[in-house]
Amino acid sequence: MDIQTFGDYARWHPQVHVLLADGLVRGKGVFYVMPRFDIHTLTELFRTNILKMLKQEGGIEDGMMEKILK
């Protein structure tokens, strides 16, 4: 993961770039491809959890969270 930000305080635009394998390597080096899943569900879970973490750390207020989640 890599966090990248653009803009200034008024137009702050953070992004997270992730390189993710679609499977795993087991045993003797055999790669197993994971079954397909709904990427939109994963995206919403990630987004919601990041916002919760930011709120716990005092990095975001409720009003801003509501705007982002619309």
Buried (B, 14 or more C-beta within 10 A) or exposed (E): EEEEEEEEEEEEEEEEEEEEEEEEEEEEEEEEEEEEEEEEEEEEEEEEEBBEEBBEEEEBEEEEBEEEEE
